[in-house]
Amino acid sequence: MAPVQPVSPTTYALLGLLGVRSWTGYELTSQLRRSLRFVWPSSEGHLYREQKRLIDLGWASVTREPVGKRHRNRYTITPAGRSALREWLRTEPAEPRLEIEGLIRMFYGDQGSVEDMVRSMDATSRMARSMLDTLLGFVDEYLEPGGPLAMLESELEGGGQESGVFHGRLQFPARLHVVALVLDVTTALLADIEASLRSASEEARGWRSTTDVRLTPLTRKRLTRIRERRSGKTSDG
């Protein structure tokens, strides 16, 4: 008998979307990649496999809808799925993970050139900035006249508008309070990554080589500044 695979956060991420409304398989994949790709990236193939797993677990049901001469699958959460989602939300989350290739290159930077190290840091900083700009674009959209926040405010007395279309995309104004929390944390992390890499790059540009032992006093200063983060203190320069 094949071993039972543990249920991954990706499975629960899809289940959470189904808790909002029913979706076709394509809609589920597209919505998850748009909403969570910066905090929980998954390949398209993996997301489609996880949709089938929801059916196997009994957490979702599927119906086939005719689309012209073809059919598409529409997934709907089941009572067992809602129960599983609530139970998962009560559990302790896994340790946060950072997967940044640029940091691996920095870690082994003493085996390459200063130029290569600086180029890698600059590229990673630019990518973090690009990701940040994408999320800030979402925020601009939410704040636009007639956008999700305006939808919510206009329906406040009635308990909020559950969904609506804005710029051709389905929006969920009634969920904006939790979306804003995630955006706040994610944009802060990306801004810190960009700024930290930019600072590190500026320092490395002054190195004669990546193995220069005369860098020791500066390294001590940096490590001391890092240690001060434990108490929230800031260093002088």
C-alpha positions as CSV (number, residue, x, y, z in Angstrom):
1,M,0.0,0.0,0.0
2,A,1.4,3.4,-1.0
3,P,2.1,5.7,2.0
4,V,-0.5,8.4,2.6
5,Q,0.8,11.8,1.7
6,P,0.4,14.5,4.3
7,V,-2.0,17.3,3.4
8,S,0.0,20.4,2.4
9,P,-0.7,24.1,2.9
10,T,-1.4,24.2,-0.9
11,T,-4.3,21.9,-0.4
12,Y,-5.7,24.1,2.3
13,A,-5.1,27.2,0.3
14,L,-7.3,25.8,-2.5
15,L,-9.8,24.7,0.1
16,G,-9.9,28.3,1.5
17,L,-10.7,29.7,-1.9
18,L,-13.6,27.2,-2.2
19,G,-14.8,28.4,1.2
20,V,-15.3,31.8,-0.5
21,R,-17.3,30.5,-3.5
22,S,-17.3,27.7,-6.1
23,W,-14.7,27.9,-8.9
24,T,-13.8,26.1,-12.1
25,G,-10.5,24.4,-12.1
26,Y,-9.0,27.1,-14.2
27,E,-10.4,29.8,-12.0
28,L,-9.1,28.2,-8.9
29,T,-5.6,28.0,-10.3
30,S,-5.6,31.5,-11.7
31,Q,-7.0,33.1,-8.5
32,L,-4.6,31.3,-6.2
33,R,-1.5,32.2,-8.3
34,R,-2.7,35.8,-8.4
35,S,-3.5,36.1,-4.7
36,L,-0.8,34.0,-3.0
37,R,2.1,33.7,-5.4
38,F,4.3,35.9,-3.4
39,V,3.7,34.1,-0.1
40,W,3.0,30.5,-1.2
41,P,4.1,29.9,-4.9
42,S,2.9,26.7,-6.6
43,S,3.2,25.5,-10.1
44,E,0.2,25.2,-12.3
45,G,0.5,21.4,-12.5
46,H,0.7,21.1,-8.8
47,L,-2.4,23.1,-8.3
48,Y,-4.4,21.0,-10.7
49,R,-3.2,17.8,-8.9
50,E,-4.3,19.3,-5.6
51,Q,-7.7,20.0,-6.9
52,K,-8.2,16.3,-7.6
53,R,-6.9,15.5,-4.2
54,L,-9.6,17.6,-2.6
55,I,-12.1,15.3,-4.3
56,D,-10.3,12.2,-3.1
57,L,-10.4,13.6,0.5
58,G,-14.1,14.3,0.2
59,W,-13.5,18.0,0.9
60,A,-14.9,19.2,-2.4
61,S,-17.4,18.0,-5.0
62,V,-17.1,18.5,-8.7
63,T,-19.7,19.0,-11.4
64,R,-19.1,19.1,-15.2
65,E,-20.4,22.2,-16.9
66,P,-20.9,22.3,-20.7
67,V,-18.9,25.0,-22.5
68,G,-19.7,24.8,-26.2
69,K,-18.8,21.3,-27.3
70,R,-16.5,20.8,-24.2
71,H,-17.0,20.5,-20.5
72,R,-15.2,22.1,-17.5
73,N,-15.1,21.1,-13.9
74,R,-16.6,23.2,-11.2
75,Y,-15.5,22.6,-7.6
76,T,-17.6,23.3,-4.5
77,I,-16.5,22.8,-0.9
78,T,-18.4,20.1,1.1
79,P,-19.4,20.2,4.8
80,A,-16.4,17.9,5.5
81,G,-14.2,20.4,3.6
82,R,-15.4,23.3,5.7
83,S,-14.8,21.3,8.9
84,A,-11.3,20.4,7.7
85,L,-10.5,24.0,6.9
86,R,-11.7,25.2,10.3
87,E,-9.6,22.5,12.0
88,W,-6.5,23.4,10.1
89,L,-6.9,27.1,11.0
90,R,-6.8,26.1,14.7
91,T,-3.4,24.3,14.3
92,E,0.1,25.8,14.7
93,P,1.6,27.0,11.4
94,A,4.9,25.7,10.1
95,E,8.1,27.7,10.6
96,P,8.4,30.6,8.0
97,R,10.6,29.8,5.1
98,L,12.7,32.1,2.9
99,E,13.8,30.8,-0.5
100,I,16.0,33.5,-2.1
101,E,18.6,32.4,-4.6
102,G,20.4,35.7,-4.3
103,L,21.2,34.9,-0.6
104,I,22.7,31.6,-1.5
105,R,25.0,33.4,-4.0
106,M,25.9,35.9,-1.3
107,F,26.7,33.1,1.2
108,Y,29.3,31.7,-1.2
109,G,30.3,35.1,-2.5
110,D,33.9,34.6,-1.2
111,Q,34.4,32.0,-3.9
112,G,33.7,34.5,-6.7
113,S,34.4,38.1,-7.6
114,V,33.1,41.3,-6.1
115,E,31.5,42.2,-9.4
116,D,29.5,38.9,-9.5
117,M,28.4,39.3,-5.9
118,V,27.3,42.9,-6.4
119,R,25.5,42.0,-9.7
120,S,23.6,39.2,-7.9
121,M,22.5,41.5,-5.0
122,D,21.4,44.2,-7.4
123,A,19.4,41.8,-9.5
124,T,17.7,40.3,-6.4
125,S,17.0,43.8,-5.1
126,R,15.3,44.8,-8.4
127,M,13.2,41.7,-8.4
128,A,12.0,42.4,-4.8
129,R,11.1,45.9,-5.9
130,S,9.2,44.5,-8.9
131,M,7.2,42.2,-6.6
132,L,6.6,45.1,-4.3
133,D,5.3,47.3,-7.1
134,T,2.9,44.5,-8.2
135,L,1.4,44.3,-4.8
136,L,1.2,48.1,-4.5
137,G,-0.7,48.0,-7.8
138,F,-3.3,45.8,-6.1
139,V,-3.5,48.4,-3.2
140,D,-4.0,51.2,-5.7
141,E,-6.8,49.2,-7.3
142,Y,-8.5,48.6,-4.0
143,L,-8.4,52.3,-3.2
144,E,-9.7,53.5,-6.6
145,P,-13.1,55.2,-6.8
146,G,-15.6,52.5,-7.4
147,G,-13.1,49.9,-6.4
148,P,-13.4,47.2,-3.7
149,L,-13.0,49.5,-0.7
150,A,-15.6,51.9,-2.2
151,M,-17.9,48.8,-2.8
152,L,-17.5,47.9,0.8
153,E,-18.1,51.3,2.2
154,S,-21.2,51.9,0.0
155,E,-22.7,48.7,1.3
156,L,-21.6,49.0,4.9
157,E,-25.0,49.4,6.4
158,G,-26.1,46.2,4.7
159,G,-23.2,44.2,6.0
160,G,-20.8,44.6,3.0
161,Q,-20.9,43.5,-0.6
162,E,-19.7,40.0,-0.9
163,S,-18.4,40.2,-4.4
164,G,-18.3,42.4,-7.5
165,V,-16.4,42.9,-10.7
166,F,-13.9,45.7,-11.0
167,H,-11.5,46.1,-14.0
168,G,-12.8,42.8,-15.3
169,R,-11.8,40.9,-12.2
170,L,-14.0,39.4,-9.5
171,Q,-13.4,41.1,-6.2
172,F,-14.5,40.3,-2.7
173,P,-14.8,43.6,-0.7
174,A,-16.1,41.8,2.4
175,R,-12.7,40.1,2.7
176,L,-10.7,43.2,2.3
177,H,-9.9,43.4,6.0
178,V,-7.9,40.2,6.0
179,V,-6.4,40.9,2.5
180,A,-5.1,44.2,3.8
181,L,-3.3,42.4,6.7
182,V,-1.5,40.0,4.4
183,L,-0.6,42.9,2.0
184,D,0.8,44.9,4.9
185,V,3.1,42.1,6.1
186,T,4.1,41.1,2.6
187,T,4.9,44.6,1.3
188,A,6.9,45.3,4.5
189,L,9.0,42.2,4.0
190,L,9.7,43.0,0.3
191,A,10.6,46.6,1.1
192,D,13.0,45.4,3.8
193,I,14.6,42.8,1.4
194,E,15.0,45.5,-1.3
195,A,16.5,48.0,1.2
196,S,18.8,45.5,2.9
197,L,20.2,44.2,-0.4
198,R,20.7,47.7,-1.7
199,S,22.7,48.5,1.5
200,A,24.7,45.3,1.3
201,S,25.5,46.0,-2.4
202,E,26.7,49.5,-1.6
203,E,29.1,48.1,1.0
204,A,30.4,45.4,-1.2
205,R,31.2,47.8,-4.0
206,G,34.0,49.2,-1.8
207,W,35.7,45.8,-1.3
208,R,39.0,45.1,-3.1
209,S,38.1,41.4,-3.1
210,T,35.6,39.0,-1.5
211,T,38.3,37.6,0.7
212,D,39.9,40.8,2.0
213,V,40.8,40.2,5.7
214,R,40.8,44.0,6.3
215,L,37.0,43.9,6.2
216,T,37.0,42.5,9.8
217,P,36.3,45.8,11.6
218,L,33.4,46.5,9.3
219,T,32.1,43.0,9.8
220,R,32.2,43.4,13.6
221,K,30.2,46.6,13.2
222,R,27.6,44.9,11.1
223,L,27.2,41.9,13.5
224,T,26.8,44.3,16.4
225,R,24.1,46.1,14.6
226,I,22.4,42.8,13.8
227,R,22.5,41.7,17.4
228,E,20.8,45.0,18.5
229,R,17.7,43.9,16.6
230,R,16.9,41.5,19.4
231,S,16.0,44.4,21.7
232,G,14.7,46.7,18.9
233,K,17.5,49.1,19.4
234,T,19.0,51.0,16.4
235,S,22.7,51.7,15.9
236,D,24.3,54.9,15.0
237,G,25.2,54.4,11.3
